[in-house]
Amino acid sequence: MFATDDDILAQAAAWRGAGRGVALATVVETWGSAPRPVGSHLAIDEGGHFLGSVSGGCVEGDVVAQALDVIESGRPATLEFGVADETAWRAGLSCGGRIRVYVERVD
């Protein structure tokens, strides 16, 4: 079962309130058979802990890795995964769709 958006945002706020670096990843666009809908969230802290899902588990590892860079640099990133993209096969998005994920640091 996935955490609710309220749970994910509350956890991000709690991590930030505890002084941790935090990023929020959000599905901003989908095409075809996408595993999660637009608006789905994944909260990530500087230690690599996370809550939520942007892909049903198939690309979370790559999103977490990019989120750690975003936390450190403060520069947001837009990530794209799909079956036509060689990184999607590495990350495991083989459902036939494509997703675009926006990752931003929570300040």
WOZIWO-V99544 format. One record per backbone hydrogen bond with DSSP energy under -0.5 kcal/mol. NH is the residue of the N-H (numbers start at 1). CO is the residue of the C=O. Records with the same first field share a line. If there is no record, write none. Layout:
BEGIN
NH = CO  CO
END
This chain:
BEGIN
8 = 4
9 = 5
10 = 6
11 = 7
12 = 8
13 = 9
14 = 10
15 = 11
16 = 12
17 = 13
18 = 14
19 = 16
20 = 15
22 = 106
23 = 44
24 = 104
25 = 42
26 = 102
27 = 40
28 = 26  100
29 = 100
31 = 98
34 = 32
39 = 27
40 = 37
42 = 25
43 = 51
44 = 23
45 = 49
46 = 21
48 = 45
51 = 43
53 = 41
58 = 55
63 = 59
64 = 60
65 = 61
66 = 62
67 = 63
68 = 64
69 = 65
70 = 66
71 = 67
72 = 68
73 = 69
74 = 70
76 = 74
77 = 103
79 = 77  101
81 = 99
83 = 97
85 = 82
86 = 84
88 = 85
89 = 85
90 = 86
91 = 87
92 = 88
93 = 88
94 = 92
97 = 33
98 = 31
99 = 81
100 = 29
101 = 79
102 = 26
103 = 77
104 = 24
106 = 22
107 = 105
END
